[in-house]
Amino acid sequence: MPITSAQKAAIEEVITRITSMHSSERRKYQLAGMFLELVDRKDWSEYYEIIPEPRCLNHIRSGVEKNRYKDALDVYTDLSLVFWNALFYNEPDSTIAKDAATLKATLESEWKKRPVLPLPRSFSPPPSSAQKVHKMAVDSPPSNPAPPAPTRAEATRKAVASETHKSPPAPPTPAAIEGLDSSEMEVDVEGMQDDMDVQGGDSEAGPDTGRNPGDDEIIRQLEKGLPKWPGASDKGWMHEVSPDRYSEVVHAIKTYKDVIGNRLALALENIPDDAAVENLSYTAPLSLKLIESRARHKNYASSKEFDMDMTKLFEKARRWHEPTSEPYGRTLLLQRLYHALTSAKPPPGPPYSSTSNFAFMAAGPSSSKSGGEGANFSSLRMLAKAKTAVDELHYKGWSVKLGDWVHISNPDDPARPIPGQVFKCWTSTDPARLGEPGITVAWYFRPEQTFHPASRTFFENEVFKSSHFGDHPLEDIIERIAVQFTARHIRGRPRSPHWYPGWPLYVCDSRYHDQERTFVRIKNWNSCIPEILRKNADYMPIYEFERVVYPPRISSPFVVKSGKSAVKGPGGIIDGNNTVEADVSTLGRKRTRRGGQEIGTPTQRASPALPAYDPATGPSSSRPDRTITSAIGSIAGHQVQSEELPPETARYFDRDPETNEVLWFAAPPLDIAIPPAPKHSMEYLHFLAKRKKALADENSATPSKAKRTKTVPPTVTETMREVYMDVMRS
């Protein structure tokens, strides 16, 4: 029986009721936000393999509006499938599963309330549901009115975060990924940090601070459900060479030694063939010995196959070794050597040697050798000479384009590759390098590449925007990474393809000026990215955490910690405070303010006498003085004891965005009306206006009289009066 107009109106009321429901928590979010659109089939192919009949609310609503349904019960079946699918695919304790149960109960109750709608034969899963197809036992929830939404502290979830105002991330369902609220998809522009700011990298002395309890679990649960990197593409691999060349390249990697005779290939050989490494793009066993055997027996059908195996081996080694460790640095040095050996212009050898660890640049961040001139030195501006811009480049299966983040080979310290953002892709028109592709990268410095006070602490994996740009050949690219500015980093993780679990991820909060050795807090994130991307609302959107997660803080890398040795330069420790807080407007104007003195042991200092100042006070009150000043005054001269709130308690309170400390007020604010400034009465202002008019009439008298009138400049009082009247009229 076709759907009548009354049934259609009732169905639309039910859908509106479902989509208008919000959580009962402090930061409300739309319960149906994750069910409005289907997930992307390319990113979530597994979902479409498991769920036989994917459904989403927007498609159902559109079908009702366009009269595609012939029976009201078909609409109910599709609506219930939206939530049955979510309950099947997601963990029972996840936020999205709880939201699905809430909305399913709401669907049943709202459907029953409308007599014009036929009742379904059963409230169990439909025959086409995943529960019935996979023969999974289902406990049918009671069909009473919808229970309240679960609290966010209790919720855990499997995967994808909604981009609506819903805060908790959740696994993929017929949920919105492409068709979500664009307000959460915008790039970090000026003003964004006003409502989601965080303590900057200029924190003073104090011990290392870890994450709040539960933060690691929140991050782990989100990243567990994010799309995995599908692996390298088919573009950008080495040109075809003789099969004998494969063995020569492997032998060069295997036998390469540093200046003191250490064989660096041990960093690759010590990794087990079947080592369990998370977030790899492949699962088959792989080792340098295995590649060498395949090359010797000529088992590779093409240079591309050999190149892909070697690239996978370096990927495995980068994930296996601890970043910045010596084996990690040896791995990256050998990878850069491999890139040189498989390039169109390999270096002369064997033996192979380099004063820059085979990197193109002659000097890295904060190097004493920096400041030189030439193509292999960084500059303070982008150089457009002898380059032809291109949209995209491919290298070793990586796709690199404007705005991407990469690790660049560091000529001074291979264990600390340079994080950078691509500002330009190009091919060279220089006769010496004609046709060679390359990228212009904005460099980001690490804490150990800066000069700062010993009291300064840093975010974990924090980097700093510098003013240096480098022109690099594609062989300098180590891997793709991601850098998030603070306002986004504390809220979630970048969406694919900007970042995948396993890729290095950094956080940036400040600029670093290496010439002045000062840090400037970034207030306008928009000024740090390529200009063409500043108005792009889709630039680096995020999967949201269920609540804000602050990264832990660590002390200066130059401060000796128990069991660890201090890191060597090129940065170092300096005296004083070199932090500058800056507000950068959209017009480029900057108002700077030097940071306060360092927090340390107070010392006795002679203070000059200051003139007394009596501030205006409000009316007297009989209330007791409960301010901190009064409390401290009562115990002056005695030792003051203070206790910290435990982290599990402090996490429930608002924090100061500058210090990350719990906001604590000893007394409520004074509720006193501010007296208005004195103003002239209307009678006096009317008198001034009449007087001015009379003077004007007198000056516009007959010409003969005007000649006899001596013109004198107005007095200061008259000038001020005219200015005042102009202001009053405006």
RAKA-V310365 format. One record per helix or strand of 2 or more residues. SS is the DSSP state (H for helix, E for strand). FROM is the first residue (numbers start at 1). LEN is the number of residues. If there is no record, write none. Layout:
ss:SS from:FROM len:LEN
ss:SS from:FROM len:LEN
This chain:
ss:H from:5 len:15
ss:H from:31 len:5
ss:H from:45 len:6
ss:H from:57 len:9
ss:H from:72 len:18
ss:H from:95 len:18
ss:H from:130 len:4
ss:H from:182 len:3
ss:H from:192 len:4
ss:H from:215 len:11
ss:H from:243 len:13
ss:H from:266 len:4
ss:H from:288 len:9
ss:H from:303 len:18
ss:H from:326 len:16
ss:E from:387 len:4
ss:E from:392 len:4
ss:E from:398 len:4
ss:E from:405 len:4
ss:E from:418 len:11
ss:H from:431 len:3
ss:E from:437 len:10
ss:H from:447 len:3
ss:E from:451 len:2
ss:E from:457 len:3
ss:E from:462 len:12
ss:H from:474 len:3
ss:E from:477 len:9
ss:H from:486 len:4
ss:E from:492 len:3
ss:E from:505 len:9
ss:E from:518 len:4
ss:H from:525 len:4
ss:H from:531 len:3
ss:E from:542 len:3
ss:E from:553 len:3
ss:E from:572 len:2
ss:E from:579 len:6
ss:E from:590 len:5
ss:H from:628 len:6
ss:H from:647 len:4
ss:H from:682 len:18
ss:H from:703 len:6
ss:H from:716 len:14
